[in-house]
Amino acid sequence: MKPQEFNTKFLHFHIRRILQSILVLCSIPIYICAQGEIDTEQKVLYRNELTGSIGLHSYGLACGARYAKHVYRLKKTVYDIQWISIHNPKEIKLSTPTGRMVYGKLNNAYALTFAIGTQTEKFSKLDKSSVAISFIYNTGIALGIEKPVYYYIKYPDVIERFNTSNHTKYGKAPFIYGIDEIRLIPGIFITSSAQFEFSKTDKDVKSLEFGAGIYAFARKLDIMYSNENNWLYPTLFINYRIGKVLKQ
């Protein structure tokens, strides 16, 4: 074999090896991306969701449940139920021999809410490490609940509701006192929120929800003895939501 011929074959051999190496290297990112992909049709178009939530809002705490039913493409109808606590911004907690109490508080206030709304996914997940962003609009009824607060009175040694007497109040009585005096106040509300869903699998739902809303009741909620009570409650809120994707 001539030297020139040998050099040409040697060069062709190495060029082939280099091209093969380049093809292998180029195929690695494609394989990795494929591993992170999500079946968009199954993920977006054919999923109902059942989730529970805990959260904070401007006046207290909240917990609830939501069923989101797929309607069309990126849209769902949502059904919500929530239990929320409502505190007066003027509340000041004091330490007493029987625990902490709010002086001048007439009632513990809560609301049980039932809502229906829409959820629209604006930004879908591109892979398992990304985030889906949805916008949710809800409206419904809010059932306000007032549960009287009772206090231990030192002189005389009795348990009674708050009043402006000179009797020394030295602690809050157990929650069970006043259960039979609960009052219900009808109301309505509307909320708007953005939800960021970041679960790693198509079978689970994990999300953070940030939003704002307004609650209106038929009358003021009698939380404090003073006149600084309200019937209208604008609020900001954040919810952590976790649940499962349901098969249709």
C-alpha positions as a Python dict, from the first residue, in 0.01 Angstrom:
ca = {
    (1, 'M'): (0, 0, 0),
    (2, 'K'): (133, 339, -95),
    (3, 'P'): (196, 589, 185),
    (4, 'Q'): (-46, 837, 28),
    (5, 'E'): (-320, 574, 9),
    (6, 'F'): (-259, 471, 371),
    (7, 'N'): (-282, 832, 490),
    (8, 'T'): (-611, 885, 304),
    (9, 'K'): (-771, 573, 458),
    (10, 'F'): (-639, 666, 801),
    (11, 'L'): (-788, 1015, 766),
    (12, 'H'): (-1127, 879, 652),
    (13, 'F'): (-1132, 637, 947),
    (14, 'H'): (-1076, 915, 1199),
    (15, 'I'): (-1332, 1143, 1033),
    (16, 'R'): (-1593, 866, 1064),
    (17, 'R'): (-1503, 817, 1432),
    (18, 'I'): (-1532, 1190, 1497),
    (19, 'L'): (-1871, 1211, 1322),
    (20, 'Q'): (-1999, 913, 1520),
    (21, 'S'): (-1888, 1076, 1844),
    (22, 'I'): (-2061, 1400, 1750),
    (23, 'L'): (-2386, 1214, 1675),
    (24, 'V'): (-2372, 1037, 2010),
    (25, 'L'): (-2311, 1363, 2196),
    (26, 'C'): (-2595, 1534, 2011),
    (27, 'S'): (-2836, 1254, 2097),
    (28, 'I'): (-2779, 1288, 2474),
    (29, 'P'): (-2966, 1622, 2521),
    (30, 'I'): (-3252, 1489, 2308),
    (31, 'Y'): (-3278, 1182, 2531),
    (32, 'I'): (-3263, 1392, 2848),
    (33, 'C'): (-3533, 1629, 2724),
    (34, 'A'): (-3750, 1334, 2631),
    (35, 'Q'): (-3723, 1204, 2987),
    (36, 'G'): (-3858, 1534, 3123),
    (37, 'E'): (-4146, 1570, 2883),
    (38, 'I'): (-4506, 1544, 3000),
    (39, 'D'): (-4788, 1397, 2797),
    (40, 'T'): (-4954, 1733, 2728),
    (41, 'E'): (-5280, 1590, 2599),
    (42, 'Q'): (-5324, 1368, 2905),
    (43, 'K'): (-5196, 1639, 3142),
    (44, 'V'): (-5405, 1931, 3021),
    (45, 'L'): (-5710, 1793, 2846),
    (46, 'Y'): (-5816, 1490, 3045),
    (47, 'R'): (-5766, 1557, 3416),
    (48, 'N'): (-5999, 1626, 3703),
    (49, 'E'): (-5845, 1720, 4038),
    (50, 'L'): (-5937, 1675, 4404),
    (51, 'T'): (-5730, 1882, 4648),
    (52, 'G'): (-5723, 1999, 5007),
    (53, 'S'): (-5572, 2326, 5127),
    (54, 'I'): (-5449, 2518, 5428),
    (55, 'G'): (-5383, 2888, 5416),
    (56, 'L'): (-5356, 3236, 5561),
    (57, 'H'): (-5570, 3540, 5486),
    (58, 'S'): (-5589, 3896, 5611),
    (59, 'Y'): (-5814, 3806, 5908),
    (60, 'G'): (-5701, 3457, 6008),
    (61, 'L'): (-5657, 3098, 5894),
    (62, 'A'): (-5834, 2883, 5637),
    (63, 'C'): (-5869, 2520, 5535),
    (64, 'G'): (-6076, 2366, 5262),
    (65, 'A'): (-6127, 2128, 4972),
    (66, 'R'): (-6166, 2176, 4596),
    (67, 'Y'): (-6291, 1963, 4310),
    (68, 'A'): (-6179, 2084, 3967),
    (69, 'K'): (-6367, 1925, 3675),
    (70, 'H'): (-6226, 1941, 3325),
    (71, 'V'): (-6460, 2120, 3084),
    (72, 'Y'): (-6274, 2200, 2763),
    (73, 'R'): (-5905, 2205, 2678),
    (74, 'L'): (-5741, 2436, 2935),
    (75, 'K'): (-6058, 2518, 3130),
    (76, 'K'): (-6204, 2360, 3442),
    (77, 'T'): (-6505, 2425, 3662),
    (78, 'V'): (-6408, 2439, 4029),
    (79, 'Y'): (-6622, 2365, 4334),
    (80, 'D'): (-6483, 2496, 4663),
    (81, 'I'): (-6569, 2458, 5030),
    (82, 'Q'): (-6371, 2643, 5298),
    (83, 'W'): (-6373, 2703, 5671),
    (84, 'I'): (-6213, 3035, 5769),
    (85, 'S'): (-6154, 3212, 6098),
    (86, 'I'): (-6223, 3586, 6117),
    (87, 'H'): (-6043, 3811, 6365),
    (88, 'N'): (-6094, 4180, 6431),
    (89, 'P'): (-5779, 4386, 6353),
    (90, 'K'): (-5825, 4560, 6691),
    (91, 'E'): (-5780, 4239, 6891),
    (92, 'I'): (-5498, 4248, 7148),
    (93, 'K'): (-5412, 3926, 7330),
    (94, 'L'): (-5336, 3935, 7703),
    (95, 'S'): (-5171, 3672, 7922),
    (96, 'T'): (-5391, 3545, 8207),
    (97, 'P'): (-5368, 3265, 8467),
    (98, 'T'): (-5587, 3047, 8243),
    (99, 'G'): (-5407, 3128, 7918),
    (100, 'R'): (-5419, 3402, 7656),
    (101, 'M'): (-5738, 3599, 7596),
    (102, 'V'): (-5860, 3902, 7403),
    (103, 'Y'): (-6016, 4158, 7636),
    (104, 'G'): (-6349, 4289, 7512),
    (105, 'K'): (-6414, 4005, 7269),
    (106, 'L'): (-6782, 3911, 7240),
    (107, 'N'): (-6771, 3631, 6985),
    (108, 'N'): (-6537, 3407, 6794),
    (109, 'A'): (-6623, 3456, 6427),
    (110, 'Y'): (-6593, 3208, 6142),
    (111, 'A'): (-6730, 3160, 5793),
    (112, 'L'): (-6822, 2845, 5604),
    (113, 'T'): (-6804, 2919, 5231),
    (114, 'F'): (-6936, 2737, 4925),
    (115, 'A'): (-6818, 2853, 4582),
    (116, 'I'): (-6827, 2771, 4213),
    (117, 'G'): (-6587, 2918, 3962),
    (118, 'T'): (-6359, 2871, 3663),
    (119, 'Q'): (-5993, 2775, 3636),
    (120, 'T'): (-5802, 2859, 3318),
    (121, 'E'): (-5449, 2732, 3262),
    (122, 'K'): (-5250, 3009, 3095),
    (123, 'F'): (-4903, 2853, 3103),
    (124, 'S'): (-4866, 2475, 3083),
    (125, 'K'): (-4575, 2264, 3201),
    (126, 'L'): (-4302, 2203, 2945),
    (127, 'D'): (-4136, 1932, 3154),
    (128, 'K'): (-4151, 1781, 3500),
    (129, 'S'): (-3937, 2052, 3658),
    (130, 'S'): (-4145, 2343, 3530),
    (131, 'V'): (-4453, 2518, 3672),
    (132, 'A'): (-4807, 2546, 3537),
    (133, 'I'): (-4984, 2877, 3601),
    (134, 'S'): (-5363, 2904, 3619),
    (135, 'F'): (-5607, 3184, 3699),
    (136, 'I'): (-5913, 3112, 3912),
    (137, 'Y'): (-6231, 3315, 3964),
    (138, 'N'): (-6480, 3209, 4233),
    (139, 'T'): (-6807, 3339, 4371),
    (140, 'G'): (-7048, 3193, 4622),
    (141, 'I'): (-7218, 3213, 4959),
    (142, 'A'): (-7051, 3269, 5296),
    (143, 'L'): (-7226, 3158, 5611),
    (144, 'G'): (-7099, 3375, 5897),
    (145, 'I'): (-7084, 3207, 6238),
    (146, 'E'): (-7071, 3384, 6577),
    (147, 'K'): (-6985, 3174, 6883),
    (148, 'P'): (-7003, 3368, 7215),
    (149, 'V'): (-6689, 3395, 7427),
    (150, 'Y'): (-6723, 3336, 7803),
    (151, 'Y'): (-6489, 3459, 8077),
    (152, 'Y'): (-6394, 3354, 8428),
    (153, 'I'): (-6504, 3626, 8672),
    (154, 'K'): (-6307, 3652, 8997),
    (155, 'Y'): (-6562, 3837, 9213),
    (156, 'P'): (-6809, 3673, 9220),
    (157, 'D'): (-6657, 3341, 9110),
    (158, 'V'): (-6869, 3273, 8802),
    (159, 'I'): (-6845, 3228, 8424),
    (160, 'E'): (-7023, 3482, 8205),
    (161, 'R'): (-7008, 3669, 7875),
    (162, 'F'): (-6817, 3995, 7844),
    (163, 'N'): (-6981, 4309, 7983),
    (164, 'T'): (-6860, 4644, 8109),
    (165, 'S'): (-6914, 4567, 8478),
    (166, 'N'): (-6638, 4624, 8728),
    (167, 'H'): (-6605, 4250, 8786),
    (168, 'T'): (-6248, 4129, 8743),
    (169, 'K'): (-6211, 3904, 8439),
    (170, 'Y'): (-5908, 3679, 8473),
    (171, 'G'): (-5931, 3435, 8184),
    (172, 'K'): (-6127, 3284, 7899),
    (173, 'A'): (-6359, 2995, 7976),
    (174, 'P'): (-6345, 2667, 7775),
    (175, 'F'): (-6462, 2680, 7413),
    (176, 'I'): (-6767, 2465, 7486),
    (177, 'Y'): (-6934, 2754, 7671),
    (178, 'G'): (-7165, 2934, 7427),
    (179, 'I'): (-7198, 2649, 7177),
    (180, 'D'): (-7576, 2651, 7222),
    (181, 'E'): (-7587, 3027, 7146),
    (182, 'I'): (-7427, 3019, 6801),
    (183, 'R'): (-7576, 3263, 6550),
    (184, 'L'): (-7560, 3244, 6170),
    (185, 'I'): (-7525, 3545, 5938),
    (186, 'P'): (-7572, 3498, 5562),
    (187, 'G'): (-7328, 3655, 5319),
    (188, 'I'): (-7170, 3640, 4974),
    (189, 'F'): (-6815, 3664, 4843),
    (190, 'I'): (-6598, 3675, 4533),
    (191, 'T'): (-6229, 3585, 4490),
    (192, 'S'): (-5966, 3596, 4219),
    (193, 'S'): (-5635, 3410, 4237),
    (194, 'A'): (-5329, 3280, 4053),
    (195, 'Q'): (-5223, 2920, 4110),
    (196, 'F'): (-4870, 2786, 4059),
    (197, 'E'): (-4872, 2405, 4025),
    (198, 'F'): (-4531, 2238, 4065),
    (199, 'S'): (-4583, 1864, 4125),
    (200, 'K'): (-4325, 1629, 3971),
    (201, 'T'): (-4576, 1370, 3847),
    (202, 'D'): (-4902, 1372, 3654),
    (203, 'K'): (-5080, 1183, 3933),
    (204, 'D'): (-5028, 1447, 4203),
    (205, 'V'): (-5119, 1811, 4253),
    (206, 'K'): (-4905, 2047, 4459),
    (207, 'S'): (-4955, 2419, 4427),
    (208, 'L'): (-4938, 2761, 4586),
    (209, 'E'): (-5232, 2995, 4531),
    (210, 'F'): (-5214, 3372, 4576),
    (211, 'G'): (-5527, 3586, 4557),
    (212, 'A'): (-5761, 3856, 4675),
    (213, 'G'): (-6130, 3864, 4756),
    (214, 'I'): (-6411, 4043, 4932),
    (215, 'Y'): (-6668, 3901, 5177),
    (216, 'A'): (-6996, 4080, 5254),
    (217, 'F'): (-7237, 3980, 5532),
    (218, 'A'): (-7597, 4080, 5599),
    (219, 'R'): (-7487, 4269, 5911),
    (220, 'K'): (-7174, 4346, 6111),
    (221, 'L'): (-7004, 4049, 6274),
    (222, 'D'): (-7014, 4121, 6649),
    (223, 'I'): (-6658, 4025, 6734),
    (224, 'M'): (-6559, 4304, 6975),
    (225, 'Y'): (-6762, 4487, 7241),
    (226, 'S'): (-6667, 4820, 7080),
    (227, 'N'): (-6837, 4951, 6769),
    (228, 'E'): (-6530, 4874, 6555),
    (229, 'N'): (-6691, 4576, 6384),
    (230, 'N'): (-6746, 4529, 6011),
    (231, 'W'): (-6982, 4365, 5766),
    (232, 'L'): (-6742, 4400, 5469),
    (233, 'Y'): (-6408, 4215, 5463),
    (234, 'P'): (-6166, 4274, 5174),
    (235, 'T'): (-5882, 4024, 5200),
    (236, 'L'): (-5557, 3890, 5056),
    (237, 'F'): (-5478, 3521, 5089),
    (238, 'I'): (-5228, 3244, 5021),
    (239, 'N'): (-5313, 2872, 5012),
    (240, 'Y'): (-5095, 2562, 4992),
    (241, 'R'): (-5284, 2296, 4802),
    (242, 'I'): (-5214, 1924, 4770),
    (243, 'G'): (-5415, 1645, 4613),
    (244, 'K'): (-5461, 1391, 4337),
    (245, 'V'): (-5551, 1381, 3970),
    (246, 'L'): (-5867, 1178, 3911),
    (247, 'K'): (-5942, 970, 3604),
    (248, 'Q'): (-6245, 1069, 3400),
}
